[in-house]
Amino acid sequence: MNAFTDTLSTVGKAGIVTPILLMALLVMLVIPLPPLALDVLFTFNIALSLVVILVAVYTPRPLEFAVFPTVLLVATLLRLALNVASTRVILLNGHTGTDAAGNVIQAFGDFVVGGNYAVGLVVFLILVIINFVVVTKGAGRVSEVSARFTLDAMPGKQMAIDADMNAGLISQDEARRRRDEIAQEADFYGSMDGASKFVRGDAIAGILILAINIIGGLVIGTMQHAMALGDAATNYVLLTIGDGLVAQIPSLLLSSATAIIVTRVSASQDMGKQVFQQMFATPRAMYVASGVVGSLGLVPGMPNLVFLSLAALMASSAYLTAQRRAAEEAAEMEPLVASGPPSNPELRELSWEDVPPVDLIGLEVGYRLIPLVDRSQGGQLMGRIKGVRRKLSQELGFLIQPVHIRDDLDLGPNHYRIALMGVTVGEGEVFPDQELAINPGRVFGEIPGTATKDPTFGLDAVWIDPTLREQAQGLGYTVVDAGTVVATHLSQLLKEQAQKLLGHEEVQHMLDVLGRQSPKLVENLVPKTLSLGVVLRVMQNLLEEQVSIRDMRTIAETLAEHGAKSQDPGVLTAAVRVSLSRAIVQGIVGTASELPLIALDPSLEQILQKSSQGAGSSGPGIEPGLAERLQKSIAEAAQRQEMAGEPAVVVVSPDIRAWVARWLRSAVRGLNVLAYTEIPDTKRIRVVATVGRDEQK
């Protein structure tokens, strides 16, 4: 057996199976085959159909049998070629007897239908009706709907993958794998939509071949071989019925395999385990069904023994299932019971240990959200938060401290609260048993559920039942679970408040790491040129404006160069930004060669520069009405850029850049403010809007 399997594997790897099969099909269409060859090929056809349907049953996910449409086409062509070959033999040699086309066709014609061609004709028609009207038609409809919804859901699934990757929940390799899987899924269901038409056409061909063989056999038998009509009918009709049954049974098996594949839901179990767990794992349903069957068994005239035996079997199965589930629940509760209630704390004098430190990053959850953070209950939020910390640490350039999670009975059951150093910076409400369908700006319909707002970006969203996930993605929604909502919200807040997470210890550690590579640079910087507090303040200023501090070498060199001239963190921050200009611009537009800019009117910029002289750190003072009009105009220009899929970047003079950035930060979300000196020489610029002409009037 192992030698046979190895031989098949070697032949398959050699890539000669398909050419051999095509040559065999041509031979069957052109050259008459002996009865022995027909027996072998018909037996192989039945075995192939059985293998295909069993693989469809035991495959956990449809994509793991992605070659099924091709196998279905090849099997259909093989069966039709066999029909042509057997038809030739039946019409040429049918007058010699019912064994003219081989033992397989004779067995199906004589033994299966008892040698009665009328019974055989009825059985064949019933099989055709089952195959054509029930199985094939239903599978074709499911294939069409699955293909359409899979294609419609692709944009939403792609956006969900991008959201998970941006939140640090998955790596780039995992995102790439998921995108490939989505593309394969679309190709698979598109192919299945076409492959179902092969099965439908094969069923129609079976009916036509039967009619042609019967009419042709009767004509040839009576006119060419001078047979009586009854003898001709006995020979040719029985041979034709046997041939039709031999072909129709594999056709029904392949049609059933097609229906199984297209109606499957992706899971980590094969169909047998899914059916058993989902249908027979509820004792209540089994008890009710047992009672109904037992009641029917008590009715006089019914087969009492059969009904009562089946009712007893169902009741026993329900009882055993209930006992097993109770034992599993008791095993889960045993550790909690064994631990017992917590002992009372020993009475002692208060000390500094009774004053808990403030958590740098804290997450408080309501009691219904505890399963999200409890690994023993399948919670995945802890792992996702770790992924968020890893991604932000890589992006920002310093280690994000652990998130301390605790439950809070003062919160609502489904509420959570995010705090930095004991101060709440964000909160929201999620539902663990539902999923959030977020409207990214363009959807193709509404989805039933509870309307809400995405806690991270304030987008319109709907809490939906998990069973509506595919439908929502098909309409263009981005669908995420409750754990992803919390992790994404945490990621965005940590990124916006990164400057509060950086302290003396973190900066000193970064300098120590740099000192191993450039010891002289660090020695000349701290404490000879600048104090650790000034370096910390400069780096906090950079983080406040969403500038990464990963390039610690460039930052230290710039501070060492300009630190001898000024100790002002603002002046030093501006110098560091110029040194990091290439990285800053790349973070805004990526590798694009052109940088779109929103410029201020020169006269307005001169007014701001003059008013900033002697104004101190508070920035220039401008008339409130003018300030409001300017903010509105810049917000509108930024929105147009967002609609065009481009970043919103305002360019101003270096003297007022820091003040303009602080002034617009809260008014226009996602706006970048650059100084003229921060634009690299290699980057082309394109002014998309000029703000300030009309606003000064």
C-alpha positions in Angstrom: 0.0 0.0 0.0 2.8 2.4 0.8 4.5 1.6 -2.5 1.3 2.4 -4.3 0.9 5.7 -2.5 4.6 6.6 -3.1 4.1 5.8 -6.8 1.0 8.1 -7.0 2.9 10.8 -5.2 5.8 10.5 -7.6 3.6 10.6 -10.7 1.7 13.6 -9.3 4.9 15.5 -8.6 6.2 14.7 -12.1 3.3 16.7 -13.6 2.2 14.1 -16.1 -1.2 13.2 -14.7 -3.1 15.9 -16.5 -1.5 15.1 -20.0 -2.2 11.4 -19.5 -5.8 12.1 -18.5 -6.3 14.4 -21.6 -4.9 11.7 -23.8 -7.2 9.1 -22.3 -10.2 11.4 -22.9 -9.3 11.7 -26.6 -8.8 8.0 -26.9 -12.3 7.3 -25.4 -13.8 9.8 -27.8 -12.2 8.4 -31.0 -11.2 4.7 -30.5 -13.7 2.0 -29.6 -12.8 0.5 -26.2 -13.1 -3.2 -25.2 -15.6 -4.1 -22.5 -12.8 -4.8 -20.0 -11.5 -1.2 -20.4 -15.0 0.1 -19.9 -15.3 -1.9 -16.6 -12.0 -0.5 -15.4 -12.8 3.1 -16.3 -16.4 3.0 -14.9 -15.1 1.5 -11.6 -12.4 4.2 -11.5 -15.1 6.9 -12.1 -17.2 5.7 -9.1 -14.1 5.5 -6.9 -13.0 9.0 -7.9 -16.5 10.4 -7.0 -16.4 8.7 -3.6 -13.0 10.1 -2.9 -14.1 13.6 -3.9 -17.2 13.6 -1.7 -15.3 12.2 1.3 -12.6 14.9 1.0 -15.4 17.5 0.8 -16.9 16.1 4.1 -13.6 15.9 6.0 -12.0 19.2 4.8 -12.2 21.8 7.7 -12.3 24.8 5.4 -13.4 25.1 1.7 -10.2 26.8 0.8 -8.2 23.7 1.8 -9.9 22.0 -1.2 -9.3 24.9 -3.6 -8.6 22.5 -6.5 -12.2 21.2 -6.3 -13.6 23.2 -9.3 -10.8 21.8 -11.5 -11.4 18.3 -10.2 -15.1 18.7 -10.8 -14.5 19.7 -14.4 -12.1 16.9 -15.1 -14.5 14.3 -13.5 -17.4 15.7 -15.6 -15.4 15.4 -18.8 -14.3 11.9 -17.9 -17.9 10.8 -17.3 -19.1 12.3 -20.6 -16.2 10.7 -22.5 -17.2 7.3 -20.9 -20.8 7.9 -22.0 -19.6 8.4 -25.6 -17.4 5.3 -25.4 -20.1 3.1 -23.9 -22.7 4.4 -26.4 -20.5 3.3 -29.3 -20.1 -0.2 -27.8 -23.8 -0.5 -27.0 -25.0 0.5 -30.4 -22.4 -1.7 -32.2 -22.7 -4.9 -30.1 -25.9 -4.5 -28.2 -27.6 -7.2 -30.3 -25.3 -9.9 -28.9 -26.7 -9.6 -25.3 -26.7 -7.6 -22.1 -23.0 -8.3 -21.5 -21.9 -6.5 -24.7 -20.7 -3.4 -22.9 -18.9 -5.0 -20.0 -19.8 -6.5 -16.6 -20.3 -3.2 -14.8 -23.1 -2.0 -17.1 -24.6 -5.5 -17.1 -24.6 -5.6 -13.3 -26.4 -2.3 -13.0 -28.8 -3.2 -15.7 -29.6 -6.7 -14.5 -28.9 -6.9 -10.8 -29.6 -3.3 -9.5 -33.0 -3.0 -11.3 -33.8 -6.7 -11.4 -33.6 -7.0 -15.2 -36.7 -4.9 -15.6 -36.1 -2.0 -18.0 -39.3 -0.3 -16.9 -38.2 -0.3 -13.3 -34.7 0.8 -14.4 -36.2 3.7 -16.4 -38.2 4.9 -13.4 -35.2 4.7 -11.1 -33.0 6.6 -13.5 -35.6 9.3 -13.9 -35.9 9.6 -10.1 -32.1 10.0 -9.8 -32.1 12.6 -12.5 -34.8 14.6 -10.8 -33.0 14.4 -7.4 -29.7 15.5 -9.0 -31.1 18.1 -11.5 -34.0 19.7 -9.6 -32.9 19.4 -5.9 -29.1 19.1 -5.5 -27.7 20.8 -8.6 -30.2 23.7 -8.7 -29.7 24.5 -5.0 -25.9 24.2 -5.2 -25.9 26.5 -8.2 -27.9 29.1 -6.4 -25.8 29.0 -3.3 -22.6 29.3 -5.5 -24.0 32.4 -7.2 -24.9 34.1 -3.8 -21.6 33.1 -2.2 -19.6 34.4 -5.1 -21.5 37.7 -5.1 -21.2 38.3 -1.3 -17.5 37.2 -1.3 -16.7 39.8 -3.9 -18.8 42.5 -2.2 -17.2 41.8 1.2 -13.6 42.1 -0.1 -13.2 45.9 0.5 -14.5 45.6 4.1 -12.3 42.7 4.9 -9.2 44.5 3.4 -10.0 47.5 5.6 -10.4 45.4 8.7 -7.0 43.8 8.0 -5.5 47.3 7.6 -7.1 48.4 10.8 -5.7 45.4 12.7 -2.2 46.0 11.3 -2.3 49.7 12.1 -3.4 49.0 15.6 -0.5 46.6 16.1 -2.7 43.5 16.5 -1.1 41.7 13.6 2.2 41.8 11.8 2.8 42.7 8.2 3.4 39.0 7.3 0.1 38.0 9.0 -1.7 40.9 7.1 -0.1 39.7 3.8 -1.3 36.2 4.5 -4.8 37.3 5.3 -4.9 39.4 2.1 -3.8 36.4 0.1 -6.4 34.3 1.7 -9.1 36.8 0.8 -8.0 36.8 -2.8 -8.0 33.0 -2.8 -11.5 32.9 -1.3 -12.8 35.2 -4.0 -11.2 33.1 -6.8 -12.5 29.9 -5.2 -16.1 31.0 -5.0 -16.0 32.6 -8.4 -14.7 29.3 -9.8 -17.4 27.4 -7.9 -20.0 29.6 -9.5 -18.9 28.4 -12.9 -18.2 24.8 -11.9 -21.8 24.4 -10.7 -22.9 25.0 -14.3 -20.8 22.0 -15.3 -22.8 19.8 -13.0 -26.1 21.2 -14.2 -25.1 20.6 -17.8 -24.0 17.1 -17.0 -27.4 16.3 -15.6 -29.1 17.5 -18.8 -26.6 15.6 -20.9 -27.5 12.4 -19.0 -31.2 12.7 -20.0 -30.4 13.4 -23.6 -27.9 10.5 -23.9 -30.5 8.1 -22.4 -33.1 9.1 -24.9 -30.7 9.0 -27.9 -29.4 5.5 -26.9 -32.8 4.0 -26.4 -34.1 5.3 -29.8 -30.9 4.5 -31.6 -30.7 1.0 -30.1 -34.3 0.2 -31.0 -33.8 1.4 -34.6 -30.5 -0.5 -35.0 -31.7 -3.7 -33.4 -35.0 -3.9 -35.4 -33.8 -2.6 -38.8 -30.1 -3.7 -39.0 -30.1 -6.9 -37.0 -33.8 -8.0 -37.7 -34.5 -8.4 -34.0 -38.0 -8.4 -32.6 -39.0 -5.2 -30.9 -39.3 -6.9 -27.5 -35.8 -8.5 -27.8 -34.3 -5.2 -29.0 -35.9 -3.4 -26.0 -34.6 -6.0 -23.6 -31.1 -5.7 -24.8 -30.7 -2.1 -25.8 -32.9 -0.5 -23.1 -31.3 -2.6 -20.3 -27.8 -1.7 -21.5 -28.8 2.0 -21.8 -30.3 2.0 -18.3 -27.2 0.3 -16.9 -25.0 2.8 -18.6 -27.1 5.7 -17.3 -27.1 4.4 -13.8 -23.3 3.9 -13.8 -22.9 7.5 -15.0 -25.7 9.1 -12.9 -24.5 7.7 -9.5 -21.1 9.4 -9.7 -22.8 12.5 -11.0 -25.1 12.6 -8.0 -22.0 12.1 -5.7 -20.2 15.0 -7.3 -23.3 17.2 -7.2 -23.6 16.4 -3.5 -19.9 17.3 -3.0 -20.5 20.6 -4.7 -23.4 21.4 -2.4 -21.4 20.4 0.7 -18.5 22.7 -0.3 -20.5 25.8 -1.1 -22.7 25.4 2.0 -19.8 24.9 4.4 -18.8 27.6 7.0 -15.1 27.9 7.6 -14.1 26.2 10.9 -11.3 24.3 12.4 -13.3 21.0 12.3 -14.6 18.7 9.6 -18.3 18.5 8.8 -18.9 15.4 10.8 -17.6 17.0 14.1 -19.6 20.2 13.3 -22.8 18.3 12.8 -22.4 16.2 16.0 -21.5 19.2 18.2 -24.0 21.6 16.9 -27.0 19.3 16.5 -26.6 16.8 19.4 -24.9 19.0 22.0 -28.1 20.5 23.3 -29.9 18.1 25.7 -33.1 20.0 25.7 -33.7 19.5 22.0 -33.0 15.8 22.3 -35.4 15.5 25.2 -38.2 17.2 23.4 -37.6 15.1 20.2 -37.5 11.9 22.3 -40.9 12.8 23.9 -42.5 13.4 20.5 -41.1 10.2 19.0 -42.2 8.3 22.1 -45.7 9.7 21.9 -46.0 8.5 18.4 -44.8 5.1 19.5 -47.8 4.8 21.9 -50.4 5.4 19.2 -52.2 2.1 18.3 -51.3 0.8 14.8 -47.9 2.4 14.7 -44.7 0.4 14.8 -44.4 0.7 18.5 -41.1 -1.1 19.0 -39.2 1.0 16.5 -40.6 4.4 17.8 -40.1 3.5 21.5 -36.6 2.2 20.9 -35.5 5.3 19.1 -37.1 7.5 21.8 -35.2 5.6 24.5 -31.9 6.0 22.6 -32.5 9.7 22.1 -33.3 10.2 25.8 -30.2 8.3 26.9 -28.0 10.4 24.6 -29.5 13.6 26.0 -28.9 12.4 29.6 -25.3 11.4 28.9 -24.7 14.8 27.2 -26.2 16.7 30.1 -24.0 14.7 32.6 -20.9 15.3 30.6 -21.5 19.1 30.4 -22.2 19.2 34.2 -18.9 17.4 34.9 -17.0 19.9 32.7 -18.6 22.9 34.5 -17.8 21.4 37.9 -14.2 20.9 36.8 -13.9 24.5 35.8 -15.3 25.7 39.1 -13.2 23.3 41.3 -10.1 25.6 41.4 -12.3 28.5 42.5 -14.0 26.5 45.2 -10.7 25.0 46.4 -9.1 28.5 46.9 -12.0 29.5 49.2 -12.8 33.0 50.2 -9.8 35.4 50.8 -8.7 35.5 54.4 -9.0 38.7 56.3 -5.9 40.9 56.2 -3.8 40.9 59.4 -4.4 44.0 61.6 -1.2 46.0 61.4 0.0 49.6 61.5 -0.2 51.6 58.2 3.0 52.0 56.2 4.1 53.5 52.9 3.3 50.1 51.3 -0.4 50.9 51.8 -0.1 53.9 49.5 -0.3 52.4 46.0 1.6 54.2 43.2 -0.3 55.7 40.3 -0.4 53.4 37.2 1.4 55.0 34.3 -1.2 53.3 31.9 -4.4 51.9 33.3 -7.4 50.2 31.8 -10.5 49.7 33.9 -13.3 47.4 32.7 -16.9 46.7 33.7 -17.7 43.2 35.0 -19.2 42.0 31.7 -15.8 42.8 30.0 -13.8 40.6 32.3 -13.9 37.7 29.8 -12.1 39.9 27.3 -9.0 40.1 29.5 -9.2 36.7 31.2 -7.1 34.2 29.2 -8.8 31.2 31.0 -12.1 32.3 29.5 -10.6 32.7 26.0 -10.0 36.4 26.2 -7.6 37.8 23.6 -7.4 41.4 24.7 -4.2 40.9 26.7 -2.4 39.6 23.7 -3.7 42.4 21.5 -2.6 45.1 24.0 0.9 43.5 24.0 0.8 43.8 20.2 -0.2 47.5 20.5 2.7 48.1 22.9 5.2 46.4 20.5 4.0 48.3 17.5 4.0 51.7 19.2 7.4 51.0 20.8 8.9 50.3 17.3 7.2 53.4 15.8 7.9 55.9 18.5 11.4 54.7 19.5 11.0 54.0 23.2 9.5 51.2 25.3 5.8 51.6 26.1 5.2 50.6 29.7 2.8 47.7 30.6 -0.9 48.4 30.8 -2.4 47.6 34.3 -5.9 46.2 33.9 -8.4 46.0 36.7 -12.1 45.6 37.0 -14.2 48.5 38.4 -17.7 47.9 39.8 -18.4 51.6 39.6 -18.3 51.4 35.8 -21.2 50.2 33.7 -21.2 46.5 32.9 -20.0 47.1 29.3 -17.9 50.3 29.9 -14.2 50.7 29.9 -11.9 53.6 30.9 -8.3 54.4 29.8 -6.2 56.5 32.2 -2.7 57.9 32.0 -1.1 58.5 35.4 -4.5 58.3 37.1 -6.2 60.8 34.8 -8.9 59.5 32.4 -8.1 60.2 28.8 -10.7 58.0 27.1 -13.7 55.8 27.7 -16.3 53.8 25.8 -18.8 51.1 25.8 -18.5 47.7 24.0 -20.5 44.5 23.9 -18.5 41.3 24.0 -21.2 39.2 22.3 -21.6 41.6 19.4 -19.3 43.1 16.7 -18.9 46.8 15.7 -19.7 47.6 12.0 -17.9 50.9 11.3 -19.0 53.1 8.4 -15.7 54.3 6.8 -17.6 57.0 4.8 -19.2 55.1 2.0 -21.5 52.0 2.4 -24.1 50.5 0.1 -26.9 49.9 2.6 -27.9 49.7 6.2 -27.4 46.9 8.6 -29.7 46.1 11.5 -28.3 46.8 15.0 -27.7 49.4 17.6 -26.4 52.7 16.2 -23.4 54.2 18.0 -20.1 56.0 17.4 -16.7 54.5 17.0 -14.9 55.5 20.3 -11.6 55.9 18.6 -12.3 58.3 15.7 -16.0 59.1 16.3 -17.2 57.5 13.0 -20.8 56.3 12.7 -21.1 52.6 13.6 -23.6 49.9 14.4 -23.3 47.1 17.0 -24.5 43.9 15.1 -24.9 40.2 15.7 -21.8 38.2 14.7 -23.9 36.3 12.2 -24.3 39.5 10.2 -20.5 40.0 9.8 -20.3 38.8 6.1 -23.4 40.8 5.2 -22.0 44.0 6.8 -18.6 43.6 5.0 -20.4 43.1 1.8 -22.1 46.4 2.3 -18.8 48.2 2.8 -18.6 48.3 6.6 -15.4 47.6 8.5 -16.3 45.0 11.1 -14.3 44.4 14.3 -14.9 42.6 17.5 -15.1 44.2 21.0 -11.5 43.4 21.9 -10.2 45.1 18.7 -12.3 48.2 19.5 -10.7 48.6 22.9 -7.2 47.8 21.6 -7.5 50.3 18.7 -8.8 53.0 21.1 -5.9 52.4 23.5 -3.4 52.5 20.6 -4.7 55.8 19.3 -4.7 57.4 22.8 -1.2 56.2 23.6 0.0 57.5 20.3 -1.6 61.0 20.9 -0.3 61.1 24.5 3.1 59.6 23.9 4.9 62.6 25.3 3.4 61.9 28.7 4.7 58.3 28.7 8.3 59.4 28.2 10.3 60.2 31.4 13.8 60.6 32.7 14.3 56.9 33.1 13.3 56.2 29.5 15.6 59.0 28.1 18.5 57.8 30.2 18.0 54.3 28.9 18.0 55.5 25.3 21.2 57.5 26.0 22.8 54.4 27.6 22.0 52.3 24.5 23.4 55.1 22.2 26.4 55.3 24.4 27.5 51.8 23.6 27.8 52.8 19.9 28.8 56.4 20.3 30.3 56.9 23.8 31.9 60.3 23.0 28.7 61.8 21.6 26.7 60.9 24.7 29.5 62.0 27.0 29.7 65.5 25.3 25.9 65.9 25.4 24.9 65.0 28.9 25.7 66.6 31.2 28.5 68.7 29.6 26.3 70.5 27.1 22.7 69.9 28.2 21.0 68.6 31.3 18.9 65.4 31.1 15.8 67.5 31.8 16.3 69.7 28.7 16.9 66.6 26.5 13.7 65.1 27.9 11.7 68.2 27.1 13.0 68.3 23.5 12.0 64.7 23.0 8.6 65.3 24.6 8.0 68.2 22.2 8.8 65.9 19.2 6.4 63.2 20.5 3.7 65.8 21.1 3.8 66.6 17.3 3.8 62.9 16.4 7.5 62.8 15.4 9.3 59.5 16.1 12.4 59.6 18.3 13.9 56.4 16.9 16.8 58.2 15.3 18.4 58.9 18.6 21.9 59.4 17.0 20.6 62.3 14.8 18.8 63.9 17.7 21.8 63.7 20.0 24.2 65.1 17.3 21.8 68.0 16.7 21.4 68.8 20.4 25.2 68.6 20.9 25.7 71.0 18.0 23.1 73.6 19.0 23.1 73.1 22.8 26.2 75.3 23.2 24.2 78.2 21.6 20.8 77.9 23.3 19.3 76.0 26.2 15.7 76.8 25.1 13.8 73.5 24.5 11.7 75.2 21.8 14.8 76.4 19.8 16.4 73.0 20.2 13.2 71.3 19.1 13.1 73.4 15.9 16.7 72.5 15.1 16.1 68.8 15.7 13.0 68.9 13.4 15.1 70.3 10.6 17.6 67.5 11.0 14.8 64.9 11.0 13.0 66.6 8.1 13.4 63.7 5.7 11.9 61.3 8.2 9.1 63.7 9.1 8.1 64.2 5.5 8.4 60.5 4.7 6.0 59.8 7.6 3.5 62.2 6.0 3.6 61.3 2.3 5.6 58.1 2.3 7.9 57.6 -0.7 5.9 59.9 -3.0 8.0 62.4 -4.9 5.6 65.3 -4.5 4.4 67.0 -1.3 1.0 68.8 -1.4 1.0 71.9 0.7 -1.5 74.4 2.1 0.1 77.8 2.3 -0.7 81.0 4.2 -1.2 84.3 2.3 2.2 86.2 2.5 0.5 89.3 3.9 -1.2 87.3 6.7 2.1 85.5 7.5 3.8 88.9 7.8 1.1 90.0 10.2 1.6 86.9 12.3 5.4 87.3 12.3 5.3 90.9 13.4 2.8 90.2 16.2 4.9 87.3 17.4 7.9 89.5 18.0 8.0 90.1 21.8 4.9 88.0 22.3 6.7 85.3 24.3 5.9 81.7 24.3 2.2 82.3 24.1 2.5 83.2 20.4 1.2 86.1 18.3 -2.0 87.7 19.3 -4.6 88.0 16.5 -8.2 89.2 16.4 -10.6 86.4 17.5 -12.8 86.7 14.5 -9.9 86.4 12.1 -8.6 83.4 14.1 -11.9 81.7 13.8 -12.1 82.3 10.0 -8.6 81.1 9.5 -9.3 77.8 11.4 -12.4 77.2 9.4 -10.7 77.8 6.1 -7.8 75.5 7.0 -10.2 72.9 8.2 -12.1 73.0 4.9 -8.8 72.7 2.9 -7.7 69.8 5.1 -11.1 68.1 4.5 -10.7 68.4 0.7 -7.3 66.9 1.0 -8.7 64.0 3.0 -11.4 63.4 0.4 -8.7 63.4 -2.3 -6.8 60.7 -0.4 -3.8 63.1 0.3 -2.4 64.3 3.6 -3.2 67.8 4.9 0.1 69.8 5.3 0.3 73.5 6.2 3.6 75.3 5.6 4.6 78.4 7.5 7.6 80.4 8.5 10.0 78.8 11.0 9.4 81.6 13.5 5.7 80.9 13.9 5.6 77.1 13.1 5.4 75.9 16.7 2.6 78.3 17.7 0.6 77.6 14.5 0.9 73.8 15.2 -0.3 74.2 18.8 -3.1 76.6 17.7 -4.5 74.2 15.0 -3.8 70.9 16.7 -7.1 70.8 18.6 -9.2 72.4 15.8 -8.1 70.3 12.8 -7.4 66.6 13.5 -4.6 65.0 11.5 -3.2 68.3 10.3 0.6 68.5 9.8 2.4 71.9 10.2 5.8 72.2 8.6 8.3 75.1 8.4 9.9 76.0 5.1 13.2 74.8 6.4 11.8 71.3 7.1 11.1 70.5 3.5 13.9 68.4 1.9 15.5 69.8 -1.2 14.8 66.5 -3.0 11.0 66.7 -2.5 8.9 68.5 -5.1 6.1 70.7 -3.6 2.6 71.5 -4.9 0.5 74.2 -3.4 -3.1 73.0 -3.3 -4.6 75.9 -1.5 -3.7 79.4 -0.2 -5.5 80.5 3.0 -5.7 84.1 4.3 -6.7 86.4 1.4 -10.4 86.5 2.0 -10.2 85.9 5.8 -8.4 89.3 6.3 -11.3 91.2 4.8 
